Amino acid sequence: MYREALSFHLLPYLARYRLSEITIETVDAYRRYKVTQSEQRQAALDNGTAERDASGKRVRPLSASSINKTIGVLQMVLALAVEYGHITSNAATGRRRRLKRPARRPIHLDSVEHIEVLLEAARQLDESNRWFTRGRRPAVATLLFAGPRAGELCGLRWRDVDLDQRRIHIGRSKTQAGLREITLLPVLHAELTAHKTTTPFSGLDDPVFTTSKGTPHCKDNLRERIVAPVLRRADELLAAHDRPPLPAGVSPHKLRHTYASILIAIGEDPASVMAQLGHTDPKFTLRVYTHLMRRDPEERQRLQALINGHSSDGDSMDPPS
């Protein structure tokens, strides 16, 4: 972390300064510069003009937390300079030098319409001749209706999916609580059953979700090749029917949050939700629980029908003619 903070953030901005010239005003100017740079990078991502790093990955904006970490590294460097007598004070010390981190809010697709349009968008992309990647719908369905972490989904093998007993075995998680069994909801059981009959990679040791060459997706590939195109298509379908877009910030991990909201809406208690998600800290689960117990009864019925594999009576999201 220290090398990255110095090489990619602090030195490109501060290398021209002598230690004695790094004042509080300098640190504040650096912070403002990183905020502006991050806004520009986010705009470039949004309009498809993002730069790529040496490994070919898109350059992503820094969060407030990440910018604060670079200032923390600067504080450590200046503290050593004070200790050696090169300067008399540390300009990077104090909370005022840091960005105030915005409070995080849970992001979930907590309406049946949004869940359905996401699945429809994935289906349309799977059937389009423009894309080499297939299996978007079962992958998105698994994120929505089983809640694996991105790495867990990428590492899932067919031996981990017991269609007869309607269980998914998660055994490659990063936490002890993550070692768990997930009960297959009817809608996901149907999706995975259909996926297994159509994929050419259905052996016990084959990845459940693969590239066109049969190799497992990585987390970046899942985000950029699977989920991101589906989100864009879903917003196009919503706009064509004069509906507002999906909530900002939806990602593979946020679809995991959606799974928590689905379990709660169909009557699962918080302890069961924690077990299915592999959580050890109940705070997030309880926040979602408190929020979603206010869901409209009719919406709950529509969600229950979707979970059971029945189509909603809502408007179709077929592409406009």
Backbone torsions as a table, in degrees:
resi	resn	phi	psi	omega
1	MET	NA	-42.2	-177.8
2	TYR	-62.8	-43.5	-179.6
3	ARG	-62.0	-44.2	-179.6
4	GLU	-63.8	-44.8	-179.6
5	ALA	-60.7	-40.8	-179.9
6	LEU	-73.0	-48.8	-171.6
7	SER	-71.1	-40.0	-171.5
8	PHE	-102.1	-13.7	-173.7
9	HIS	-127.8	-57.4	-173.0
10	LEU	-73.8	-52.4	-175.9
11	LEU	-64.2	-41.1	178.3
12	PRO	-57.7	-26.8	-179.1
13	TYR	-96.3	-37.7	-168.6
14	LEU	-105.7	-3.6	-174.3
15	ALA	-59.9	-27.9	-177.0
16	ARG	-80.6	-7.7	-178.4
17	TYR	-92.5	141.7	166.6
18	ARG	-77.6	155.6	-179.3
19	LEU	-53.3	-42.1	-177.5
20	SER	-68.8	-14.7	-178.7
21	GLU	-92.6	-6.2	-180.0
22	ILE	-85.1	99.3	-178.1
23	THR	-104.1	177.3	175.2
24	ILE	-58.3	-40.0	179.0
25	GLU	-62.9	-36.9	178.8
26	THR	-65.0	-44.3	180.0
27	VAL	-64.7	-41.6	178.5
28	ASP	-64.5	-38.2	177.9
29	ALA	-66.1	-38.8	176.1
30	TYR	-60.9	-43.6	-179.9
31	ARG	-61.4	-45.4	179.2
32	ARG	-62.6	-39.0	178.9
33	TYR	-61.4	-43.9	-179.1
34	LYS	-66.9	-34.5	176.9
35	VAL	-65.0	-47.2	179.1
36	THR	-61.8	-43.9	179.0
37	GLN	-59.9	-41.8	180.0
38	SER	-67.0	-37.8	177.0
39	GLU	-64.0	-40.5	178.9
40	GLN	-66.1	-40.5	178.6
41	ARG	-65.5	-38.4	178.1
42	GLN	-65.8	-40.9	177.8
43	ALA	-62.4	-39.5	178.7
44	ALA	-66.1	-38.0	175.5
45	LEU	-62.8	-42.8	-176.7
46	ASP	-65.9	-34.2	-177.3
47	ASN	-101.0	7.0	173.8
48	GLY	80.8	19.0	-178.9
49	THR	-114.9	22.4	-176.2
50	ALA	-63.2	140.7	173.7
51	GLU	-71.5	162.4	176.9
52	ARG	-119.3	147.1	179.1
53	ASP	-83.3	-173.4	-175.3
54	ALA	-62.5	-26.4	179.7
55	SER	-90.1	0.1	178.1
56	GLY	92.4	-0.4	179.7
57	LYS	-82.6	147.4	178.1
58	ARG	-63.9	137.4	178.0
59	VAL	-75.5	121.9	-175.4
60	ARG	-104.6	155.0	179.8
61	PRO	-70.1	154.5	173.9
62	LEU	-85.0	140.2	173.8
63	SER	-77.9	168.0	176.2
64	ALA	-57.9	-39.6	179.3
65	SER	-62.7	-41.5	-179.1
66	SER	-69.1	-38.1	176.8
67	ILE	-63.5	-42.2	177.7
68	ASN	-61.0	-35.2	179.2
69	LYS	-65.6	-37.2	177.8
70	THR	-66.9	-36.5	176.8
71	ILE	-67.3	-33.6	175.7
72	GLY	-63.3	-38.8	175.8
73	VAL	-65.0	-41.7	177.0
74	LEU	-60.5	-41.0	178.3
75	GLN	-59.8	-40.7	178.5
76	MET	-64.2	-41.7	179.5
77	VAL	-64.1	-45.6	-178.4
78	LEU	-69.2	-31.4	177.0
79	ALA	-63.2	-39.5	177.5
80	LEU	-66.7	-37.4	178.0
81	ALA	-64.6	-37.9	176.1
82	VAL	-64.1	-43.7	-178.6
83	GLU	-60.9	-36.9	-179.8
84	TYR	-85.8	-1.5	176.1
85	GLY	82.7	14.1	179.6
86	HIS	-77.1	-28.9	176.7
87	ILE	-139.0	165.1	-175.0
88	THR	-100.3	-18.5	-178.3
89	SER	-147.0	161.1	-176.6
90	ASN	-105.0	107.8	-174.4
91	ALA	-73.5	-13.6	-176.8
92	ALA	-96.7	6.6	-178.5
93	THR	-82.8	144.5	172.4
94	GLY	108.5	149.3	-178.3
95	ARG	-65.7	-26.4	-179.2
96	ARG	-67.1	-19.1	178.1
97	ARG	-79.5	-13.8	-176.5
98	ARG	-98.6	156.3	172.7
99	LEU	-76.6	144.4	173.1
100	LYS	-80.1	119.8	-177.4
101	ARG	-76.5	127.8	179.1
102	PRO	-65.3	145.2	177.6
103	ALA	-64.7	133.3	179.7
104	ARG	-80.7	139.6	175.2
105	ARG	-117.0	144.4	176.3
106	PRO	-63.2	135.5	176.4
107	ILE	-113.6	115.5	175.9
108	HIS	-141.2	151.1	175.9
109	LEU	-84.0	81.5	-171.4
110	ASP	-94.9	27.2	168.6
111	SER	-123.5	145.8	179.9
112	VAL	-61.6	-37.6	-179.4
113	GLU	-58.5	-44.1	-178.8
114	HIS	-67.2	-39.0	179.0
115	ILE	-66.0	-44.3	-179.0
116	GLU	-65.5	-40.9	-177.7
117	VAL	-69.7	-30.8	176.5
118	LEU	-65.8	-43.5	178.2
119	LEU	-65.8	-39.2	179.2
120	GLU	-66.1	-41.0	178.1
121	ALA	-62.1	-41.6	178.8
122	ALA	-64.3	-40.4	178.7
123	ARG	-62.0	-45.1	-178.7
124	GLN	-62.6	-40.1	178.9
125	LEU	-68.3	-36.7	177.3
126	ASP	-62.3	-33.2	-176.8
127	GLU	-89.7	-7.0	-178.4
128	SER	-79.9	141.9	177.3
129	ASN	-79.7	-4.3	-178.1
130	ARG	-77.4	-15.7	-170.7
131	TRP	-118.2	137.9	173.6
132	PHE	-80.3	-36.6	-177.0
133	THR	-70.3	134.1	174.8
134	ARG	-122.8	175.5	177.7
135	GLY	80.8	17.9	179.0
136	ARG	-66.4	-42.7	-176.4
137	ARG	-63.0	-50.0	178.7
138	PRO	-63.4	-32.3	177.8
139	ALA	-66.9	-46.8	178.5
140	VAL	-64.8	-40.3	178.0
141	ALA	-60.8	-38.4	179.6
142	THR	-67.9	-40.0	175.7
143	LEU	-62.1	-41.2	-177.4
144	LEU	-73.4	-40.2	-168.2
145	PHE	-111.2	5.0	174.2
146	ALA	-135.0	-20.7	173.4
147	GLY	67.5	32.4	176.3
148	PRO	-70.8	153.9	169.0
149	ARG	-67.7	160.3	-176.8
150	ALA	-57.1	-44.9	179.4
151	GLY	-64.5	-35.1	178.2
152	GLU	-66.6	-41.7	179.2
153	LEU	-64.9	-42.6	-179.4
154	CYS	-65.5	-32.1	-178.3
155	GLY	-89.1	0.3	-175.8
156	LEU	-69.5	130.5	176.8
157	ARG	-112.7	160.5	-178.4
158	TRP	-64.1	-25.5	176.5
159	ARG	-67.3	-18.6	178.4
160	ASP	-83.9	-9.9	-176.1
161	VAL	-108.9	111.1	179.8
162	ASP	-102.3	93.3	-177.1
163	LEU	-69.8	-30.8	-180.0
164	ASP	-67.0	-45.4	-179.3
165	GLN	-91.4	-1.2	176.9
166	ARG	58.1	54.6	179.8
167	ARG	-137.7	146.7	166.6
168	ILE	-114.2	129.4	179.5
169	HIS	-100.6	116.9	178.0
170	ILE	-98.8	112.8	-175.4
171	GLY	-126.9	3.9	-177.2
172	ARG	-119.4	26.8	-177.3
173	SER	-76.3	162.9	-177.9
174	LYS	-83.4	-10.5	-178.9
175	THR	-123.4	155.9	178.0
176	GLN	-62.6	-39.5	178.6
177	ALA	-65.0	-22.7	-179.7
178	GLY	-72.5	-14.6	176.8
179	LEU	-77.0	107.7	-168.6
180	ARG	-158.8	169.8	170.7
181	GLU	-111.9	137.9	177.9
182	ILE	-114.0	128.1	177.8
183	THR	-74.6	129.1	179.9
184	LEU	-75.3	117.2	172.2
185	LEU	-67.5	151.1	-176.1
186	PRO	-52.1	-42.4	-177.4
187	VAL	-64.3	-37.5	-179.8
188	LEU	-76.9	-33.9	176.1
189	HIS	-58.8	-43.1	179.1
190	ALA	-65.5	-41.8	-179.3
191	GLU	-63.2	-46.0	-176.6
192	LEU	-72.9	-32.8	176.4
193	THR	-63.0	-45.8	178.8
194	ALA	-65.2	-39.6	-179.3
195	HIS	-63.7	-40.5	-177.9
196	LYS	-67.3	-31.0	-179.3
197	THR	-77.1	-17.6	-175.8
198	THR	-108.6	-22.2	-179.0
199	THR	-76.5	141.7	175.4
200	PRO	-77.0	-4.9	-178.2
201	PHE	-116.9	82.7	-174.3
202	SER	-124.0	14.9	175.7
203	GLY	-70.0	162.6	-176.1
204	LEU	-56.6	-37.3	-177.0
205	ASP	-96.6	4.3	176.2
206	ASP	-76.4	145.1	172.4
207	PRO	-63.4	144.8	178.3
208	VAL	-69.0	-37.2	-178.1
209	PHE	-121.3	117.7	-171.4
210	THR	-126.7	164.2	166.7
211	THR	-75.3	178.6	179.8
212	SER	-64.6	-18.7	179.6
213	LYS	-93.0	-0.2	178.6
214	GLY	90.2	4.0	178.0
215	THR	-88.2	153.2	-179.2
216	PRO	-70.2	150.0	173.8
217	HIS	-70.7	148.7	168.1
218	CYS	-95.3	171.8	-176.2
219	LYS	-63.2	-39.4	178.7
220	ASP	-65.1	-41.1	179.0
221	ASN	-64.1	-41.3	177.4
222	LEU	-59.3	-43.9	-177.5
223	ARG	-70.0	-46.0	-170.5
224	GLU	-88.9	-32.5	-175.6
225	ARG	-99.1	-24.3	-177.5
226	ILE	-103.9	-62.1	-170.6
227	VAL	-76.9	-45.9	-175.5
228	ALA	-58.7	-47.0	177.2
229	PRO	-62.3	-34.2	178.7
230	VAL	-66.4	-41.7	178.3
231	LEU	-62.3	-42.9	179.1
232	ARG	-62.8	-44.6	180.0
233	ARG	-65.3	-38.3	178.6
234	ALA	-62.1	-42.0	178.4
235	ASP	-65.2	-35.6	176.4
236	GLU	-63.5	-42.4	179.2
237	LEU	-64.9	-41.3	179.0
238	LEU	-65.1	-43.1	179.9
239	ALA	-63.4	-36.8	179.9
240	ALA	-65.1	-21.0	178.3
241	HIS	-110.3	21.5	177.3
242	ASP	56.0	37.6	176.2
243	ARG	-104.8	150.9	175.6
244	PRO	-66.4	155.8	-177.6
245	PRO	-71.7	173.8	174.8
246	LEU	-63.6	157.1	177.2
247	PRO	-57.5	143.9	177.3
248	ALA	-65.8	143.2	174.5
249	GLY	92.4	10.0	178.5
250	VAL	-67.4	134.7	-178.3
251	SER	-147.0	172.3	175.7
252	PRO	-53.2	-39.2	-179.0
253	HIS	-70.0	-34.7	178.9
254	LYS	-70.0	-27.4	174.0
255	LEU	-67.0	-29.4	172.8
256	ARG	-62.7	-39.2	175.2
257	HIS	-62.3	-36.7	179.0
258	THR	-61.5	-38.4	177.5
259	TYR	-59.2	-41.0	177.3
260	ALA	-60.3	-42.8	-178.9
261	SER	-66.6	-34.2	179.1
262	ILE	-66.2	-46.3	-179.8
263	LEU	-59.8	-42.5	-179.5
264	ILE	-65.7	-42.1	-177.7
265	ALA	-65.4	-27.8	-179.6
266	ILE	-95.3	11.1	169.2
267	GLY	103.4	6.8	178.1
268	GLU	-72.2	142.2	178.0
269	ASP	-81.8	161.7	-176.0
270	PRO	-57.0	-37.0	-179.1
271	ALA	-63.6	-40.9	178.7
272	SER	-67.0	-39.8	178.7
273	VAL	-62.4	-43.5	178.1
274	MET	-59.2	-43.0	-178.8
275	ALA	-65.1	-41.7	-179.1
276	GLN	-67.2	-34.1	-178.8
277	LEU	-84.5	-19.3	-174.8
278	GLY	76.9	34.3	179.3
279	HIS	-90.8	147.5	170.1
280	THR	-109.0	-24.4	-179.4
281	ASP	-99.5	118.4	-175.8
282	PRO	-78.6	-4.6	-171.9
283	LYS	-61.0	-47.9	-179.5
284	PHE	-62.9	-45.8	-178.2
285	THR	-58.8	-43.5	-178.3
286	LEU	-68.8	-34.8	176.0
287	ARG	-62.1	-45.4	179.1
288	VAL	-65.0	-41.5	-178.6
289	TYR	-59.0	-48.0	-178.8
290	THR	-61.3	-41.5	-179.1
291	HIS	-66.4	-45.0	-169.1
292	LEU	-87.2	-10.0	173.7
293	MET	-69.7	-9.2	176.9
294	ARG	-92.0	6.2	-177.9
295	ARG	-61.3	143.2	179.1
296	ASP	-61.6	136.4	-178.2
297	PRO	-57.5	-37.7	179.2
298	GLU	-64.6	-38.3	178.1
299	GLU	-66.0	-36.9	177.2
300	ARG	-62.3	-40.6	179.6
301	GLN	-64.7	-41.9	178.3
302	ARG	-63.2	-39.7	179.3
303	LEU	-66.8	-41.3	178.7
304	GLN	-62.5	-39.3	177.4
305	ALA	-63.7	-40.7	178.1
306	LEU	-63.5	-44.1	-179.8
307	ILE	-60.8	-36.2	-178.8
308	ASN	-81.6	1.6	176.2
309	GLY	90.1	15.3	179.2
310	HIS	-102.3	138.9	-178.9
311	SER	-70.5	145.8	176.1
312	SER	-71.9	155.6	175.3
313	ASP	-85.5	6.3	-178.9
314	GLY	-70.4	175.9	-179.7
315	ASP	-63.2	145.2	177.7
316	SER	-68.9	146.7	175.5
317	MET	-109.2	30.9	174.6
318	ASP	-62.9	155.2	-179.9
319	PRO	-64.6	145.3	-179.8
320	PRO	-66.8	150.6	-179.3
321	SER	-78.4	NA	NA
